[in-house]
Amino acid sequence: MRLSLNLPPRLAAVCFSLGIALSAAATEPPASSAIVDPEDLVLGLPQAEWSQAYLQWIAAFPRDSSPIADVSGASCAARQQGDVWFLATSDGTAPVVRACAVPAGKALFVPIVSTMERSGNKEPDCGSMARIAAEHLMQHVSQLVMTIDGMPVDNLARHRQASGGCFPLGLRQTPRLTAATAVADGFYVMLAPLAPGLHTIAVGAKFDSATLSTTYRLDVR
């Protein structure tokens, strides 16, 4: 037996529209599907080079106004440029929650934890520095976690990006510092542009006894 409902035309239209909206929401892919494979190029560059660009972005700020020290998200858009935006880690002194408006269409480069070695020598031993950075990462970092809109990201160890050779840390500074005196190693996740709307990205790790915990409340628009 079929049950029919005789709804007023206006209410029937509302129910029909709601059904379309719910159907679209059910078929929309989760934000976690935006994860870019760590081996893939992004805008023609390997992701290890994007890790260098992230560290150059951080180095362009005075320490007291660094995005790493930001506790609210006020620095989220500072000095961002191009089609990839960086989401800074925190300094480990306390869990941080940042609210951030992101222009639609921007890829997001999300660091979880990294180590860096710098040299003041004119001819730095880049190979030795790279080994030290890698050892620090492996010996002192543990418990990597990341969630995107509540969904955990698995196999974060795959997202390790090492700079290998030395690179200049001060390309975004004024005046530009072009000497290649830094190496880095760490775990980073690249995300393709998220759908417009609200998203939550949370990352964390243990660095010895310090707990890194950073949550971004993103408004993509």
C-alpha positions as CSV (number, residue, x, y, z in Angstrom):
1,M,0.0,0.0,0.0
2,R,1.4,3.4,-0.9
3,L,1.0,6.3,1.5
4,S,0.6,9.7,-0.2
5,L,0.9,13.1,1.5
6,N,-1.2,15.9,0.1
7,L,1.0,18.9,1.0
8,P,0.2,22.5,0.2
9,P,2.2,23.6,-2.9
10,R,4.5,26.0,-1.0
11,L,5.4,23.4,1.7
12,A,5.9,20.8,-1.0
13,A,8.4,23.1,-2.8
14,V,10.3,23.7,0.5
15,C,10.5,19.9,1.1
16,F,11.7,19.3,-2.5
17,S,14.4,22.0,-2.1
18,L,15.5,20.5,1.2
19,G,15.8,17.1,-0.4
20,I,18.1,18.5,-3.1
21,A,20.3,20.2,-0.5
22,L,20.6,17.0,1.6
23,S,21.4,14.9,-1.4
24,A,24.1,17.3,-2.4
25,A,25.6,17.3,1.1
26,A,25.6,13.5,1.1
27,T,27.5,13.3,-2.2
28,E,30.0,16.1,-1.5
29,P,33.5,14.6,-0.9
30,P,35.0,15.0,2.5
31,A,37.7,17.7,2.9
32,S,40.1,14.9,3.7
33,S,40.0,13.9,0.0
34,A,41.9,17.2,-0.7
35,I,45.1,15.7,0.5
36,V,47.8,15.8,-2.2
37,D,50.1,12.9,-2.5
38,P,53.5,13.9,-1.0
39,E,55.3,12.8,-4.2
40,D,53.1,15.1,-6.4
41,L,54.3,18.4,-7.8
42,V,52.3,21.5,-6.8
43,L,52.5,24.4,-9.3
44,G,55.4,22.6,-10.8
45,L,57.4,22.4,-7.6
46,P,58.2,19.4,-5.4
47,Q,56.7,19.7,-1.9
48,A,60.2,19.8,-0.3
49,E,60.6,23.2,-2.0
50,W,57.3,24.3,-0.5
51,S,58.7,23.4,2.9
52,Q,61.6,25.7,2.2
53,A,59.1,28.4,1.1
54,Y,57.2,28.0,4.3
55,L,60.3,28.4,6.4
56,Q,61.3,31.5,4.4
57,W,57.8,32.9,5.1
58,I,58.3,32.3,8.8
59,A,61.8,33.8,8.8
60,A,60.5,37.1,7.2
61,F,58.8,38.0,10.5
62,P,60.3,39.3,13.7
63,R,60.2,36.7,16.5
64,D,57.6,38.5,18.5
65,S,55.2,38.8,15.6
66,S,55.9,35.4,14.0
67,P,52.8,33.5,12.8
68,I,54.1,30.7,15.1
69,A,53.5,32.9,18.1
70,D,50.0,33.9,16.9
71,V,47.3,32.7,19.4
72,S,44.2,34.0,17.5
73,G,44.7,33.8,13.8
74,A,45.3,37.5,13.4
75,S,48.5,36.8,11.4
76,C,47.0,34.2,9.1
77,A,47.0,36.4,6.0
78,A,50.2,38.3,6.7
79,R,52.7,38.2,3.8
80,Q,50.8,35.3,2.1
81,Q,51.3,35.4,-1.6
82,G,50.4,33.2,-4.6
83,D,48.2,30.2,-4.9
84,V,49.6,28.3,-1.9
85,W,48.9,29.6,1.7
86,F,50.8,28.4,4.7
87,L,49.3,27.5,8.1
88,A,51.9,27.9,10.8
89,T,52.6,25.5,13.6
90,S,52.6,26.7,17.2
91,D,55.6,27.0,19.6
92,G,54.5,24.2,22.0
93,T,53.9,26.4,25.0
94,A,50.1,25.8,24.9
95,P,47.4,24.5,22.6
96,V,46.5,27.2,20.0
97,V,43.2,27.7,18.2
98,R,43.2,30.2,15.3
99,A,40.3,31.6,13.3
100,C,41.3,32.3,9.7
101,A,39.6,33.5,6.5
102,V,41.1,32.0,3.4
103,P,40.4,33.0,-0.2
104,A,38.7,30.3,-2.2
105,G,41.0,28.5,-4.6
106,K,44.1,28.5,-2.4
107,A,46.0,25.3,-1.8
108,L,47.0,25.0,1.9
109,F,50.5,23.8,3.0
110,V,50.1,22.5,6.6
111,P,53.3,21.8,8.6
112,I,53.0,19.4,11.5
113,V,56.5,19.6,12.9
114,S,59.9,20.4,11.5
115,T,63.6,20.7,12.4
116,M,66.1,23.1,10.9
117,E,69.9,23.6,11.0
118,R,71.5,26.9,10.2
119,S,75.1,27.8,9.5
120,G,77.0,31.1,9.7
121,N,79.8,29.7,7.5
122,K,80.4,31.0,4.0
123,E,80.8,27.3,2.9
124,P,78.4,25.3,5.1
125,D,78.7,21.5,5.3
126,C,75.1,21.0,4.0
127,G,75.4,17.2,4.1
128,S,76.4,17.1,7.7
129,M,73.7,19.6,8.6
130,A,71.0,17.6,6.8
131,R,72.0,14.5,8.7
132,I,71.8,16.4,12.0
133,A,68.3,17.7,11.1
134,A,67.1,14.2,10.2
135,E,68.5,12.7,13.4
136,H,66.7,15.4,15.5
137,L,63.5,14.7,13.7
138,M,63.7,10.9,14.2
139,Q,65.0,11.0,17.8
140,H,62.8,13.8,19.2
141,V,59.5,13.8,17.3
142,S,56.6,11.4,17.9
143,Q,52.8,11.0,17.9
144,L,52.0,12.8,14.7
145,V,48.3,13.6,14.4
146,M,46.1,15.5,11.9
147,T,42.4,15.7,11.4
148,I,40.4,17.5,8.7
149,D,36.8,18.3,9.6
150,G,37.1,15.6,12.3
151,M,38.4,12.9,10.0
152,P,41.9,11.6,10.9
153,V,44.6,11.6,8.3
154,D,46.5,8.3,8.2
155,N,50.1,7.4,7.4
156,L,51.5,10.9,8.1
157,A,55.0,9.4,8.0
158,R,54.7,9.4,4.2
159,H,54.5,13.2,4.3
160,R,58.1,13.8,5.3
161,Q,59.8,16.4,3.3
162,A,63.6,17.0,3.6
163,S,65.3,20.0,2.0
164,G,68.4,17.9,1.3
165,G,70.9,20.5,0.3
166,C,71.2,24.0,1.8
167,F,68.7,26.8,0.8
168,P,68.6,30.5,1.5
169,L,66.3,31.3,4.5
170,G,65.9,35.0,3.9
171,L,64.4,35.4,0.4
172,R,61.3,37.1,1.8
173,Q,63.2,39.4,4.1
174,T,64.2,43.0,3.3
175,P,67.0,43.2,2.2
176,R,66.9,39.7,0.8
177,L,69.5,37.3,2.2
178,T,70.5,34.9,-0.6
179,A,73.2,32.8,1.0
180,A,72.2,29.1,1.2
181,T,72.9,28.4,4.9
182,A,69.9,26.4,6.1
183,V,68.7,22.8,5.8
184,A,65.4,21.4,7.2
185,D,63.5,18.2,7.6
186,G,59.9,17.7,8.7
187,F,56.4,16.5,8.1
188,Y,54.0,18.6,6.0
189,V,50.7,18.0,4.3
190,M,49.6,19.8,1.2
191,L,45.9,20.2,0.6
192,A,44.2,21.1,-2.6
193,P,41.8,24.1,-2.4
194,L,38.9,23.3,0.0
195,A,35.3,23.9,-0.9
196,P,33.9,27.3,0.3
197,G,32.5,27.1,3.8
198,L,33.8,26.3,7.3
199,H,36.5,23.8,7.9
200,T,38.6,22.7,10.8
201,I,42.2,21.5,10.5
202,A,44.0,20.3,13.6
203,V,47.6,19.0,13.8
204,G,49.8,17.9,16.7
205,A,53.0,16.1,17.7
206,K,55.3,15.5,20.6
207,F,58.7,17.2,20.4
208,D,60.5,15.6,23.4
209,S,58.3,16.8,26.4
210,A,56.7,19.6,24.4
211,T,53.3,19.1,22.9
212,L,52.5,20.9,19.7
213,S,48.8,21.4,19.2
214,T,47.4,23.8,16.6
215,T,43.8,24.0,15.4
216,Y,42.6,26.2,12.5
217,R,39.0,27.2,12.2
218,L,38.9,28.1,8.5
219,D,36.4,30.2,6.6
220,V,37.0,29.6,2.9
221,R,35.3,32.2,0.9
